[in-house]
Amino acid sequence: MITEAVSPVLRDARRIVVKVGSSLVTNEGRGLDEAAIGEWCRQLSILVRGGREVIMVSSGAIAEGMKRLGWSVRPHQIHELQAAAAVGQMGLAQMYETKLRENNLGSAQVLLTHADLADRERYLNARSTLLTLLKLGVVPVINENDTVVNDEIKFGDNDTLGALVANLVEADALVILTDQKGLYTADPRQDASAQLVRVAKAGDAALETMAGGAGSNLGRGGMITKILAAKRAAGSGASTVIAWGGEPDVLLRLSQGESIGTLLIAQTHKMQARKQWIADHLQLRGSVMVDTGAVLKLRDAGTSLLPIGMTSVDGDFSRGDVIAIRDTSGAEIARGLANYASAEARLLCRKPSSEFEKLLGYVAEPEMVHRDNLVLSR
């Protein structure tokens, strides 16, 4: 573990995913905590006005549905959980919409399942939607789509969902707000000598031993899921903070560089992690050949690959597949993630973006490969 002082990572974080748990959102199951949600939304509005991009991952639909249905014990039957989620999701979305609107922010409800992120095309569609919402200054409020999931496609807890969303949008940081001050060396409810872990490396195996078992009976998580979520988020370069959701101005103080809760530092820069994955990808699904002008722009100016610079397409690939970019001699000069499938790419060769909609009936992206998803060959 890291014991020396470190530079707070949230001070420089531009894109942040904030996850709040069921016990906080529903005041330990007594119903949606209007004051707490309103306070988080107030802080989110200040962050957005300050130039940050924020996504909220909120638990609480099942817990709120249980309260509305008069259930005191979380059911085990999947259809009953789905019914509770369907009932509770109405109130949860309405509460966030109301509180964000009071702070002059728009909101959007986004419900995801594991299948959405396991399928490459749906993954990219979800990513594009979230990034578009952020550009519009709208706060996406995400929850697992408990009304349709089954045991095979459950995330298992919204800590994992928060980490997957951080990976999805390439967030700089994940903030997990919980009913504990952070990670302790032992369970502070059982061991008075337990010490708060201030800073550690995300993925350190010793953290999982400290985290122990499950937490409240309202949600499905516990400190262990938060530690594992931090490890997952670190894979795409996002550091994680685990902190008490009731801490005054917790999000604002974290964004100003204050040390609160437990900071789990990612060891890999987010762009480095993404580009290394692309560079090391062994299964190329196809390639595009580009003209000399496009080669110069890619190599010397660091631009995206536009279809107008493409001369031909080889192979059968889908949107999101890794493809090679080749010069007129056939040599690979770069590789990256395709924004269009091979059949569409063939139609777009030598065409400006102004003609995309006429040719395809829609416009996904103006680039064939965005520069953030492109790695030059050595």
N, C-alpha and C positions, 0 to 999 in steps of 0.2 A: 504493500500500500504506500501511497504518497503521504509523507508527513510534513514536508516543507510547504511554505506558502506558495501559491500559484496565482497566475493572473486569472481573474474570474472570466469564464468563457461567455456568459450571457451578455456581458456589457457590449460585445461586438456582434452578437447574434442578430441577424436581420430577419430570418424566418424561424419561427418558434412554434412548436406543437405543445399545447397545454392539455394535460389529461387530468380529469377530476373523477374521484371514485364515488360509488353509490352512497357510502355512509355520509360523505360530505354533502352531496347534492340533495339527499333526501333527509338530512338531519337525523341520521341513524334510523331511517325507515318511518319517520313520523310524517312524511310528506315533503314535497319539494321545498327547499329552504330558500325562500324568495330573497331574503336579505343577503345570504351568502352568494347566490347566483348573481344578484344585482351588483355586489361588490366586485366579483371577478369581471363582470361585463364592463364596469366602470374602468377598471385597470386595463382591460383589453382596448378600450376606446382610446386611452391615453397612449398606449403603445402604438396603435395604428396611426394616430395623428402624428406620432413621432417618427414615422417612416418604417415601422416594423410590419411584418406580415405574420399574422397569427391564425392558427387553426385550433379549435377547441374539440377535444375528444371527450365526450361526457358519458359516463355511466348514469344509471338511475332510472331507465325506462321500466325495467322489471320491478324494481323496488317501488316506484310510483304506482305502477299498475297493481301491485299487491295491496297497497294502501287503498286505492280506489275500489278494489274488489273486496276489501275487508279481510284479506288473508294475512295472518300473522306469521306463518311459516312458509319459507320459500319452497315451492313445489318441486318435485323431481320429474314429473311427467313432462316430456318435451312440448306437447300441445298446450299444456297449462302455462308453461313458461312463455310460449309464443303468444298466448292470449293475453297474459299479463303485460308483455312487451307492447303489444298492439294498443292496449288501453293506456299504458303509461307514456308511450311515445308522443301521444297527442298533447298531454300536459307539459312534457319536457320541452318539446319544440316550441310550444306557445310561450313558455316562460322565458326561454332564451331570446325568442323574437321580441318579446315585450321589453326585456331588460336591455338588449342591445339597441333597440329602437329608441329607448329613452336616452341613450348615449349617442344618438345620431349615427348608428352603425346598422347596416343591413346584415341579415343573417341568411344562411342557407342550410337546410337539413340534408345531410348525406348519410345514407345507410349502406354499409359495406358488409360483404361476407368474405370468407377466405377464398372462395372460388373467384371472386372479383379480382383478387390480387395474384392468384395462381395462374390465371389465364392472361397471356401477354397482352392481347389486344384490349381486354377489359381493364387491365392494369394501366395501359397507356391512356385509355379513355378517362379513367378515374383521375389520373395524374393531370391530364389536360383540363378537365373540369375544375379541379381544385386550384390549379395555377391561374386559370382564367378568373375564378372568383376572387383570388387574392389581388390580382391586377385591378379588379373593379372595386377594391376596398371593402369587399363583403367578407364576413367572418363565417367560414364553414363550421357547422356544428356536427360532428361525426359520432355515430354510434354503430355498434354491430347490429346488423339487420336480424334481430332475434325473432322477428315474426315469421321468418321463412327458413332459418338455419336448422340443421339437424346435427347430430353428434359428430358426423364426419367433417362438417365444414365450419364448426365453431372455432373462433379464435381462442376460446378458452378463458379469456379475460380481456378487459379493455386496456390493461397495461401493454399486452402484446399488440393490440390494435394500435395504441399510441405509437409504439416503436415502428410498426409497419407503415403507418402514415408518415412518420419522420423519414423513413427510407424512401417512401413513394414520392414525396415532394422535395427530397434532399434538404431537409431542415438543418439549420445550424445547431439547434438545441431542442431537447425534449424536457419539459417540466412536468413531473408527476406530483400532483397535489394529493395528499393523503391525510389520514387522521393521526399520523405519527410525525415527530419532528424530523425524522430521517432514518437512516440505517444506524443501528446500534451494534456494538460488539456482541451483544446478547439481547434477549427479549427484556426490555426495561420493565415490563409488567411482572416479570418473574425474578429478575436479577437486579437488585438495587445498585450494583457496581458497574452496570452496563454503561459504556461510553459512546457518545455520538461520533460516528465516523464522518469527519468533515470532508476529506478528499481522498479519492482512490482511483485506480485505473479501472475503467469499465472492462469487464471480462475477467477480472482477478478471481480465481477459483475460491480464494478465502472468503470472498463476500457471500457466496452461496451458502457456506456453512453458517455464517453469522445470521443470515436472513431467516432461517428456520422454516416454519410451515405457514399455513393459511391464516388470514386475518379475520375479518368480520363474517357474519353469516348472511349478510345482505348481498355481497358480491361473490365473485369466484376467485378473486386474487388473494394477495397477501404480500409481504415484503419480498418473498422469493421471486414472485412474478415480476416485481419491479426491478430487481437485480438482473433478471434474465432479459427484461425489456431493454434495460440500459446496454446490455451486451449486444443485443440485436441492433439497436439504434447506432451503436458505435461502428458497426460494420459499414455504414454509409457515411461515417465521419461526424455524427451528431453526439455531442456530450449530453449527459442527463443530470438533472437536479431532482432529488426527492425531498420534498418539504411539506410542512404542515399547511393545509389549505386555509386555516384560520389565522395564519400569521398576517398582521396588518400590512397592507400594501406589498404583499409578498412578490407579486410579479414585477411591480415597479422597482422595488429595491433590488431584486435579482438583475433586472435589466440595467441598473446603475452600477453593477459590479459588486454589490454587497454579498458576503458569504452567508447563506442561509441554508440549513438542512445539509444534505449530503450531495456533493458534486462528484460524479463519476465521469472521468475524462476519456474521450475517444482518442485513440492513439494514431488514427489515420485521418488526414484531411478529407473532407467530403468529395471534392473534385478528384483528388488523387485516387480514392477508393473506386470511384465510378470509372475513371479512365483506365485504371489498371485492370478492372474486370473486362472492359471492352478489348484492351490490348491482348489479354491472355485468352480471349475466347477462341476456342479451337474449331468450333463448328460454324463455318461461314455458309450462309444459305444462298448466297449469290453475290453479284457484284454489279457495279455500274462503271462504265467507261466515261471519262470526262475529257474535255478539250484542254489545250495548253493554257488558255486563260484561266480556267478553273483551277488547274494545278498550281499556277502562280499565286492565285488568291488564297488557296488553302495553305500553301507552304509559307508564303511571305507575309500575308495579311491576317492569317488566322481567322478567316471567315467561315461561315457555314457553307454547305454545298447546296446550291440552288439548282433546280431541274434544268434551267436554261443552259447550264454548262455541261449537261449530260448528253452523250452521243448515242449510247446504247445500254441495254440492260441484259444481264445474263443470269440464269437460274430462276428458281421459283421460291420466293420468300414472302413473308407476311410483314405487316407493320410491326415494328419492334424487334425484328430479327437483326443480328449483326451481319453487316455486309462489307465487302471490300470495295474500295474506291481505286480505280486503276487509270493510269495515263494511257496515251494513245499506243504505247508499245506493249501494254498489258501488264506492266509492273505495278504492284500494289504501292500506292503512296499514302493510303490512310485506310482506316476502317471505322465504322460507326453504326448507330442504330437508325434503321430506316423509318421514316415517317409515313411512307406509303408502301403498299404491297407491290410486287414485281409487275403485275398486270397494269396497275395504275401508273407505276413509274414509267413504263414504256410509252404510255400516252402523254406523259408530261415532258419527255425528252425535248430539249430545245424550246420549251414553252415558258413564257413569263407567268408569274403568279396571278396576274390579272385574268388569265384564261383558264385557271384551274376549275372554277365552278362550272364554266361552260362545258369543259371536257368530262368532269367527274360527277357533276351535280352537287358538289360540296367542296369545301376547303378545310383540310385538317390543319396543315401547317404550311407556311410559305417556303420552308426549306425541305429538301430531301433528307439531309442529315444536319441537325443543329450542331454548331461548334462545341457546345457543352457535351455532346454525345459523340464526339469525333476525336480520334487519336491518330496522329501522324505516324507513319511507319519509320522505323529507325534506319 
